Amino acid sequence: MQPQPTEYMRQTKENYEKLGFEPYQWFQAEDEPAFTQPTKPLRESRLGMISTAGTYVRGQVAYHYKDDISIRAIPSDTPAENIRFAHIMENYLVEARQDPSTVFPAETLALLKKDGVIDDLAANYFSCMGGLYSQTKVKTELIPRLVVAIDAEKVDLLLLVPL
């Protein structure tokens, strides 16, 4: 059976209401994001990754749904069969659970490294819950945690895979 399109805005609003939140206010950026020119070619770069799919490794604690601002370090060599997902938008995970590479392309990145397209990969990739209600917590807690984790990996480039 083919997945059906999701009415994302309506469903997100309903899911947050079920969790007891006030009506959700969608984020409005004040400025366009700055573009930073890479300092070296991909074939000479160390690449990291962040997924917002609520990705975790079998044996780690799954995400809970009410503003879980925790992050998970996922070793970059984790086999796809050990990748799991927990996300407020569960219906978005049908394809991810069938093929984790759709939202956590670790195996594809490993192939690109093997083929010399990428010089090196971070030892750990990172994941968080993308469906967070509190924009303040994202800005003041989640993003600073991710910055520290990513900085420790000493990457040149970062792939963001949103869900």
LINHU-V707059 format. One record per pair of residues at least 6 apart in sequence whose ideal C-beta (glycine too) atoms are under 7 Angstrom apart, sorted by the first residue. I is the first residue (numbers start at 1). J is the second residue. If there is no record, write none. Layout:
i:I j:J
i:I j:J
//
This chain:
i:3 j:94
i:3 j:95
i:6 j:91
i:6 j:92
i:11 j:89
i:12 j:24
i:12 j:89
i:12 j:131
i:13 j:23
i:13 j:24
i:15 j:88
i:16 j:24
i:16 j:133
i:19 j:65
i:19 j:66
i:21 j:133
i:24 j:133
i:27 j:135
i:38 j:45
i:38 j:157
i:39 j:156
i:40 j:156
i:42 j:117
i:42 j:118
i:43 j:116
i:43 j:117
i:43 j:118
i:43 j:119
i:44 j:119
i:45 j:118
i:45 j:119
i:45 j:156
i:45 j:157
i:46 j:119
i:46 j:120
i:46 j:121
i:46 j:122
i:46 j:154
i:46 j:155
i:46 j:156
i:47 j:109
i:47 j:118
i:47 j:121
i:47 j:122
i:47 j:155
i:47 j:157
i:47 j:159
i:48 j:122
i:48 j:125
i:48 j:150
i:48 j:153
i:48 j:155
i:48 j:158
i:49 j:109
i:49 j:125
i:49 j:159
i:49 j:161
i:50 j:126
i:50 j:146
i:50 j:158
i:50 j:160
i:51 j:103
i:51 j:104
i:51 j:127
i:51 j:161
i:52 j:128
i:52 j:130
i:52 j:162
i:52 j:163
i:53 j:85
i:53 j:87
i:53 j:96
i:53 j:103
i:53 j:104
i:53 j:127
i:53 j:130
i:53 j:163
i:54 j:63
i:54 j:85
i:54 j:86
i:54 j:87
i:54 j:127
i:54 j:129
i:55 j:72
i:55 j:74
i:55 j:83
i:55 j:85
i:55 j:104
i:55 j:127
i:56 j:62
i:56 j:63
i:56 j:72
i:56 j:84
i:56 j:86
i:56 j:127
i:57 j:74
i:57 j:78
i:57 j:82
i:57 j:83
i:57 j:84
i:58 j:82
i:58 j:84
i:60 j:72
i:62 j:84
i:62 j:86
i:63 j:70
i:63 j:86
i:63 j:129
i:65 j:88
i:67 j:132
i:67 j:133
i:67 j:134
i:67 j:137
i:68 j:129
i:69 j:132
i:69 j:137
i:69 j:141
i:69 j:142
i:71 j:126
i:71 j:127
i:71 j:128
i:71 j:145
i:71 j:146
i:71 j:149
i:72 j:126
i:72 j:127
i:73 j:124
i:73 j:126
i:73 j:149
i:74 j:124
i:74 j:125
i:74 j:126
i:74 j:127
i:75 j:123
i:75 j:124
i:76 j:106
i:76 j:121
i:76 j:122
i:76 j:123
i:76 j:124
i:76 j:125
i:78 j:106
i:80 j:100
i:80 j:101
i:80 j:107
i:83 j:100
i:83 j:104
i:85 j:93
i:85 j:96
i:85 j:97
i:87 j:93
i:87 j:129
i:87 j:130
i:87 j:131
i:87 j:163
i:88 j:131
i:89 j:131
i:92 j:163
i:95 j:102
i:96 j:102
i:96 j:103
i:101 j:107
i:101 j:108
i:103 j:161
i:103 j:163
i:104 j:161
i:105 j:161
i:106 j:125
i:109 j:118
i:109 j:121
i:110 j:121
i:112 j:118
i:113 j:120
i:113 j:121
i:122 j:153
i:122 j:155
i:123 j:153
i:124 j:153
i:126 j:146
i:126 j:149
i:126 j:150
i:128 j:142
i:128 j:146
i:130 j:162
i:130 j:163
i:132 j:138
i:132 j:142
i:150 j:158
//
